[in-house]
Amino acid sequence: MQDCCRRPRGGDRPGADVAVGTLYRHFDNARSPMALTLDRLLTAGAAAGTIRDGVRGRTVLRALGGISGMRATEGRREDAVRITVLPYDGLRYGAEAAA
């Protein structure tokens, strides 16, 4: 079995590791074009001086994935707003136009 199929989420169910591994490969295929698109947007923003340089699309995509994985439960809305602002402020920090 490939390493990508050895995920703890599969549990003890027969075949669960294989199914989860397949799911991860599927999303990897989708993530790559999104990360490349984000790279282009980030490069353009850095060239315009509106966001800082040196941030990769894959990093932003992972941050957005973490934010989107938050559970929408009572009292979490304020947390979600504050957490969403962090990457936005982080991208602007040190940018020429933001100074």
N, C-alpha and C positions, 0 to 999 in steps of 0.2 A: 504494500500500500504506500502511496506517495505521501510525503510529509504534509502536503497541503490538505490531505484528507484526515489527518490526525488532529482533530479539533475537539476541545473539551465539551463543546455544545452538543455533540452527538449523543452523549449519554451512553447507556448500556443497550439501547435498542439495536438489533441486528441491522446492519446496512446504514445506520444513521451517520456514521463517520463519512461514508462514501457520498451520501446525499449532500451533506454539509460541505464537503470538499468540492463537489461539483458546483454547488451554489457559489462558493467563494471564487472559483475560476470564472464563473459567469460574470460576477460583478467586477472582477479584475479586468475583463474585456471591456466593460462599460466605463470603468474608472480611467483607463489610460487616455481615451479621447477627451474626457472631461478635464483631466489634469493638464493635457496639452493645450486645451482651449484656455484654461485658467492661466497657464504660463504666458500665453500670448496677451491676455488681458492685463496680467500683472506687469509684464514688460512694457506695455503701452502706458500704463498708469505711472510706472517708475520713470519712463522717459518724459512724461508730462509733468513730473514732479508732484503728483497728487498722492502717491503712496511711496513707501520706502522701497529701495532696491534689495534684492537678495532673498525674496520670499518665493518659494516654489509652489506651483499649482497643486501638487500632491499634498503638500502640507496644509494648504487652505482647505482642500477637499476633506482631509482627515478631521480638521477642526469642525467643519460644517457637519460631517457625519456624527461627531460626538454631540453636537448641539441638537441635531435632529433626533438622536436617540433618547433624549430626555423624556421622561414620562410626564404627561400633562395631568398632573394631580393638583389637588387643592393646595394653594400657597406656592406653587412652583412657577407661576407666570412671572412674578417679579424676578426670580432667579434666572429664568430663561432670557428675559430682557437684558439683565446685567451680563450674562454669559455671552449673549449675542454681540453685545457692544465691545467686548474684549478683542476679538479678532479685528473688528473694524478700526478701533483705536490703535491697535498694534500695527496695522498696515499704514496708518497715517503717521505714526510716530517717526520722526526723523526725516519725513518727506520735505522737499524744498518748499513746496507751495503751502504746506501745513504750518510752517514755521512763522 
